[in-house]
Amino acid sequence: MAKTWVIPDIHGYAGTLQALIEEQIKPSRSDQLIFLGDYIDRGPDSKGVLDFIIDLEEDDFNIRTLRGNHEDYLLRTFDNERVRKNLLGITYQNQLKKEWFKFGGKETLKSFRVSDVHEIPEKYIKWMRKLEYYIELDSYILVHAGMNFNMDDPYSDKQSMLWAKDFKIDLKKTGNRKLIHGHVPISLSFIELLKSANNFNYIDLDNGIYMTDKDEFGNLVALELNSLEMKVQHNVDAP
């Protein structure tokens, strides 16, 4: 039976992603790999993460990819980046770029060996623009962060799919399907509880791969949706 693996926030840790897939998951081309976004920023090799996933796609593996808030940061910075001047002629950076740099943008540029977002090769920008916001399966809805269930149509709020942290799931609006997401790091014990207990209507898979100095954090997790088997890969990129 074909398997469906879900992998959350990778954040530039290419070696850890490669170890998870090649040494633990070992997918066949009939299996499906679904990535929940946040491929870039924070870690040392965002370009390597993108290259690895793109190579899987080009090698005819069954891949689906969601957009995370970090890809959104990069794309909005790419579209809005300008050097501006105030009335005194003093230049200053776009505020959005400053925010992106605060949350790992500098590391992403470094991995591409460029100093400006517009120097990133066009193929990566095009790839990120095509990322999906949500995926509907028979028993699950997959998003990067969450959904706005205060709206009649939560699927219309793309911003919440990228950024939401505090929301109450309305199963009537998901077709009685659980929500699977990343975005907010939680401990391995909590992830295990969410996937094993029947009284939760969501599963958060983000273990904060960059949080290697915190107990029960700092790993990359993969969940197989049919069996609920979980793979945990410790961060092999961290110093």
N, C-alpha and C positions, 0 to 999 in steps of 0.2 A: 504494500500500500504506500502510495506517495505521501511524503511528510511535508508539513508546512512549518517552517521555522521562522520565528520573529526575533529580530535583533534590534535593540534600542541604541541609544546615544553612544557613538564610537569616539567622537571628539579627537580625531587625529592620531589615534593609537593604532597604526596600521599593522604592526607586528602582532599585537594582541588579537585583532580581527582575523588575521591570517591564521594564527594558531587555533582560534576557536573553530574556524570553518574547516581547515585542512586536517587538523589533528583530532577534533572532537566530533563535529557534525558530519564531515565527510559526505556531502550531499551528492546524490545522483542528479541527472538532468531531468528526471521526472519529479523530484522534490521541488518545493517552492521556498525561496528565501525572501522574506519581507523585512525591509529595513525601515525603522521608524523615524529617521532623520537625525540631524545633528552629527553629520559625518566629520565636520571640520571644527577648528578652533581648540584652544587649550593644549592639546597634545603636540608631539614633535613632527608628525608627518601627515597632515591633512591631505596633501596631494597624493600620498601613498594610499590612503584610504579610498579616495575617489578612483585612482587608477585600478585598485584591486577590484572594486565593485564593477567598474566599467569593463574590465577584462572578463569578469564572470558573465556579464551580459553578452559581450561579443563572442564568448565561448559557448553560447546557447544554453546557459543555465537559466532556470525560471526565476527571474528576479523582479520584485516590485519595490519601488522606493518612494518614501514619503518625504515631504519637505519639513525641516525643523526650523526653529526660530533662528538658529545660527546661519543656515543657508539664506534665510530671509534677510538677516542682517547684512550679509555679504552682497546680496543682490540689490538691496535698497541703497547700500553704500555705493555700489557700482553705478547705479542709475542717478544718484544724487550728488556724488562727490564733486566738489568744486573748491577751488581756492578763492575765497571771497575777500573783499576789502571793505573796511568800514569807512566812515567819512574822513578819517585822518589818514587813510591810505595804508593802514596796517592790515596785513593778511591774517586770516585765522581759518582753522580747519572746520569743515562741516561737523556739526555736533553729532550726527549719526555715526560718522567715522570714529569719533572719540569713544562713543559707547561701544562700538564693535571692537575697537582695540582693547578696551577695558576687559572684555569678556573673551579674549583669545584671538582677535583678528591679526595681531602682529605675528603670532606663531604661524597662522595660516599663510601669510605673505612670505614668511621666512621659508616655509616648506616648498614654496614655488620659486624661491630664490629671486623674488621681485620686491620692489619697495613701494609699489602702488597697485591698487586693486585692478586698475585698467591694464596692467601688464600680465594678468592671469590669462593664459591661452583661452581663446574664444570657445573651444569645445567644452571646457568645464563650465563656463557660464551658461551655455546652451543646455547642458545636461541638468544643471540646477533649476533652470527655468521650467523644465518639463516635469519636475517632481510633483507627485500627487499630494493632495491635502488629506484625503481619507480613503480607506479601503473598506468595502462592505463584504463580509463573508457570511456563511449561513448562520453561524453562532456568535460572531464577533464583529464589532466595528473597531477599526484600527486608526488611530490618529497619533500625531506626535505628542501633543500635550493634553488636550481635553476638548470639551464642546460646551457651547452656551445653551443650556436647556431652559433658560428663561425665554428664549425665542420660540415662536411657533415652528420655525424651520431651523433647527440648530446646524444643519448642513450648509446654511448660507453664511455663517459667521466663520470665515477662514482665519481671522485674527485669533479667535479663541482656540482653534485647532493647533496654532503655533505656540500660544503663550499661556493658555488657561492653567491655573494652579488650584483654584478653589471653586469647585462646582459640585452640584448634586445631580446624579444621573437620573433621568426620567426614562425608565425602560419602555414606556409607551412610545417614546420618540426614537428609540433604537430598534424597535421591532422585537423587544424582549431579548436583545443581544447584549452581552457583556462588552465593555469598552476596554481595549488594550492600548496602553500608551507608555511613554517614557517621560522625559523632561524634568521630573522631580526625583532626585536621588533618594532611595530608601534602602534599608538594610537587607541583606540576604534573607534573614529570618522573616522579615515582613513580606518580601516577595514570595517566599515559600508558603506563608500563611494565605496570601491572597490567591495563589493558584490552587491551593488545596481545599480551602473552605468554600462551602456553597452559599454562604450568606453575604458574599461581596459581589457587587455588580461591575467590578472593574479589576484589572490587573495592571499594576505599574511595574515595568521591568527595568527601570533605570537604577543601576547600583552605583552610579557616580564613579565611572572608571578612573577619573583623575584624582579621586579622594583616597589615595593609597596610604595615607597616614592615619586613617580612621578605621577602627575595628568594624568588620563586616561590610566594608565598602571597598571600592577600588577594583572591581571586576567587571568584565563584559559578560552579559547573560544572554542566553538564547532559550526560547521556549517553543516546544513543538506542540502545536495546537490540538492534534488528535489524541495524543497520549498524555499531554501535559508534562512530558519529560523535560527537565531543565538541565542545560549545560552551563557551567560556570568556568570562565577562563580568567585567571589572575592576570594582572597587567604586566606584560613582559617588556614593555617599552620604558617603564618608569626607571629612573636611576636608582 
